Amino acid sequence: MTPKQEDALRDYLQEAIVPLIEEVLIKKLGQAMTFAKEELIKPKREWVGLTEDDRDAILRSDGSLFDLTEAKLKEKNTPQRTEQNFCSRCGKRTQDLITIHTCTPPKENT
């Protein structure tokens, strides 16, 4: 590539590509700020951060620190599903979510 072609390519990148990248970054920053504003005004849930043990485990792990941290935070902050086929009174489990379970409370000895 000749010096003249390199200059032309550099000019093209400055004029065409860089503004597109800046536009995307500004849009994403705006979305992040809007999300943060909504969460700070009326948080929908209590966020759980990483413990020292979590951070140590991430630092010892192989892989992207960003990806590992993101996965751990998602794991800690995703609501756990409660069992829907379990009777808290008698402990019986139904076969599926369609089966209706009715248990009789234990009779008192009188």
N, C-alpha and C positions, 0 to 999 in steps of 0.2 A: 504494500500500500504506500502510495507516495505521500509526502508531507501535505500536499494540497488536498488529497482525498481524506487524510486524517483530519485536517482542519474542517473540511466540509461535513464529515461525519460528526465531529464534536459540536459544530454549530447546529446541525440537525437535532442532536440529542438535547442540547440546551433549549432549542426553540419548540420542539414537539413533545419529547418524552418527559422531561423534567416537569413541565406544567401539569401533565396528566397525573404524575406521581403525587405532586403537591395537592392536586384536587382530591384525589382519593384519601390522602392522609388527613386533609382538613375535614372531609365528610366523616371519616371514622372517628376523628377526635370529637366532632360535634355529637355523634351518636353516643360516644362514651360519656361525654359531659352531661347529656340529657339523662342517660341511665343513672349516673351518679347522683344527679339532682333529685330524681324521683325516689331513689333508694334512701337518700339522706333525709328527705322530707317525711316520707312515710314508709319506713322499712317494712317489708312484707314478712321478714323472718330474721331471726338472730343468726348472724354469720359466725362460724367457728373457724378460727385461724389454725395455723400449724403449731404444734408443740415443738420443743427442742428435739425430742426423739424423732418426730416426723422430718424435721429439717436435716438432722444427722443422717437418717435413712436415705433421704433424697440425695444428699451430697455423696454418699457412698455408692449409690446406684449408678449403673451405666445408662446413658441416654441423655436426652435434652433436659436441662434443669427446668426450663419453662414448661415442657410437656408433663414432666413428673410432678411439678408443683401444681399445675392446673388439675391434673387427674386426682391428686390427693385432696385438694380443696373441694372438687366436685363430689368426691366420695364422702367427705365430712359434712357437706352442706346439702346433700340430696336427702329429702325426707324419706324415712324408712316406711315401707308399706306394712300395715298391720295385717295380721292373719284374719281372713274373713270367714274361714271355714272352721273356726275353733270356738267352742262354747266355754266362756270363762267360768260358768257356774259348775258344770259337771266334767269338763275336760274333753268331751266327745268331739271328734272331728267328723265332719260330713265328707262325703265322697267328692263333692264338687260345690260350686257356688250356687247351683240351682236347687239342690236338695234343701228343704226346710227342716230345721231341727228344733224340736220343742222338748225341753226337758222339764221334768216335774221336780219342783223343789223338794228336798228331803223332808219327810214328815217328822214333826217333833214328837218325842215320846212323852205322852201325858197320861 
